[in-house]
Amino acid sequence: MPSCQPLPETIENVEQLEELLSRPTPEVIAAMAALEGDMIVLGIGGKIGPSLARMARRASDAAGVRRRIIGVARFSTPELQTQLQAQGIDTIRCELLDGEQLAALPDVPNVLYLAAMKFGSTGQEAATWARNVYLPGRICEKYRHSRIVAYSTGNVYPLTPAERGGSVESDPLGPVGDYAMSCLGRERIFTYFSQTMGIPVALVRLNYACELRYGVLVDVAQKIMAGEPIDVTMGYLNTIWQGDNNAMTLQAFGQAASPPLTVNVTGPETLSVRRVAQQIGELLERPVRCVGNEAPDALLSNANLAYRLFGRPRVSTSQMIRWITDWCRRAGATLNKATHFDVRDGKF
Ligand SMILES: NC(=O)c1ccc[n+]([C@@H]2O[C@H](COP(=O)([O-])OP(=O)(O)OC[C@H]3O[C@@H](n4cnc5c(N)ncnc54)[C@H](OP(=O)(O)O)[C@@H]3O)[C@@H](O)[C@H]2O)c1
């Protein structure tokens, strides 16, 4: 069912949530119709991979395109493999840093690259750089004849004044800390191989995907439910509904180029953490305690280029807040993976 359907008032359960996160738009169906060949999703086992791969599956089916979609991860949780297979996604268990295992992966024309290391990067700097910088080089060598859409992050930008409306792709970069620096390293390596081997690449600088089980708005709601204070020093943020992120990411295959296209993906608003917390507190009927004072700058991106290329997000922030607070009231499942959006020193 393409996503011209109206959005539901509430999301009742995980099944309905996952259907919504993977519901393809007409534009995604057209993008999957235009794409030739199978697709491999490297790092499918995290927060984004499952619904992204399922959207690719549903869009390809809706377009009448026979396409194998293959999900690769270490699959620390084996149930996910069963679930993906039931959705028509083949799975391969693989430690991508293992040369033999990487070489044994099938060669396919379309690669989605999601594997990364963020949390725990402080104290494990070498492993962070291996995964975020060295591995992309190995992937480019293996998939030199493919097109690649790879995630990057808004963390490659410096903090900027909130009133500027977020960094654009051509702005100077200023990553802080090993995670952000290694993510810029990931971009540089993809760009190097794209230039030297002619690999079509699109780099998606994502700023905080959000759904009901994780994301910046969920972090705020959970703190309020637990009676914990909200630190507003990182006073502003951007976020995007994960279903909208998935749609833009799949459309990015049509824009992959050598040298790479680099595109910010996030929601259109510069959100005040304090105001978001107040809105969430009112809907949850819980008191909100903010601590600290808003610093003049924050980690913010401007995604106008993505909207020109792929269309605007369909789910608004207020819709996300209504869904999340309703989910929270009913003690809906969460992934227990805080975003740590309030970190200002780059230490994750
Ligand atoms: N989520 C966001 O809001 C956000 C924001 C900005 C950027 N991004 C970027 O978007 C991408 C996907 O995000 P995510 O939130 O889904 O990430 P995630 O939850 O950390 O998932 C990453 C996945 O990659 C797999 N992986 C990592 N190293 C691997 C290796 N050596 N071999 C095999 N699999 C490996 C992990 O496997 P295991 O499950 O086995 O550990 C996991 O399935 C990342 O590149 C991230 O930097 C995400």
The ligand as a Gaussian input file, in Angstrom:
#p B3LYP/6-31G(d) Opt

LIG

0 1
 N       19.956000       6.368000      13.721000
 C       20.207000       7.652000      13.514000
 O       19.450000       8.538000      13.903000
 C       21.448000       8.042000      12.751000
 C       21.837000       9.402000      12.743000
 C       22.939000       9.762000      12.004000
 C       23.626000       8.825000      11.252000
 N       23.229000       7.533000      11.287000
 C       23.991000       6.569000      10.484000
 O       23.105000       5.663000       9.853000
 C       23.662000       4.360000       9.826000
 C       22.689000       3.344000      10.369000
 O       22.246000       3.789000      11.628000
 P       21.652000       2.817000      12.723000
 O       21.109000       3.738000      13.763000
 O       20.794000       1.782000      12.116000
 O       23.012000       2.144000      13.257000
 P       23.172000       0.945000      14.298000
 O       21.912000       0.785000      15.082000
 O       24.441000       1.186000      15.016000
 O       23.323000      -0.321000      13.351000
 C       24.507000      -0.581000      12.648000
 C       24.463000      -1.983000      12.122000
 O       25.719000      -2.256000      11.509000
 C       26.154000      -3.523000      11.915000
 N       27.601000      -3.594000      11.908000
 C       28.482000      -2.693000      12.408000
 N       29.732000      -3.126000      12.232000
 C       29.641000      -4.327000      11.612000
 C       30.585000      -5.263000      11.174000
 N       31.890000      -5.068000      11.344000
 N       30.150000      -6.387000      10.571000
 C       28.821000      -6.612000      10.411000
 N       27.868000      -5.737000      10.799000
 C       28.283000      -4.616000      11.401000
 C       25.622000      -3.696000      13.306000
 O       25.609000      -5.085000      13.582000
 P       25.295000      -5.708000      15.030000
 O       23.814000      -5.536000      15.202000
 O       25.704000      -7.114000      14.918000
 O       26.105000      -4.916000      16.011000
 C       24.250000      -3.064000      13.146000
 O       23.386000      -4.021000      12.602000
 C       24.974000       4.441000      10.602000
 O       25.998000       4.514000       9.648000
 C       24.901000       5.735000      11.359000
 O       26.184000       6.355000      11.441000
 C       22.172000       7.109000      12.019000

